Amino acid sequence: MDTLTLQDQDEDLYLMSNVQPAESGLPFLAYISERQGQHDVRVKLAYKAPNWIATVTVRPTVEVVVGQLSGRDLDLVRRWIELNKDIIIAHWEGQMPSSRDVLNALKPLPKV
């Protein structure tokens, strides 16, 4: 799977909150942020930053816009975003500017 470098993206890594796999239940890091760029809410995914594997939209539906994910991984990401959509959007819109508050509010996927 090809990875994407930070230069392929228009967000600043230092403005992003990283959600560790142990915190999200996902098999990779998830990065969320306040509004950056001209696009709507997105979540970036990486095994190790800044080597992005994919960027997904949050609304209206979760879709890969950059990179690629297996069907299984995309399903996990969709489930995690649905579980945390209000928090991710509130952070994006500046209604939850504190990364600490956001990270404390996010819920992990239930263990199977």
Summary of the structure (lengths in Angstrom):
residues: 112
radius of gyration: 12.7
end to end distance: 26.2
largest distance: 37.1
contacts: 313
relative contact order: 0.21
helix: 35%
strand: 25%
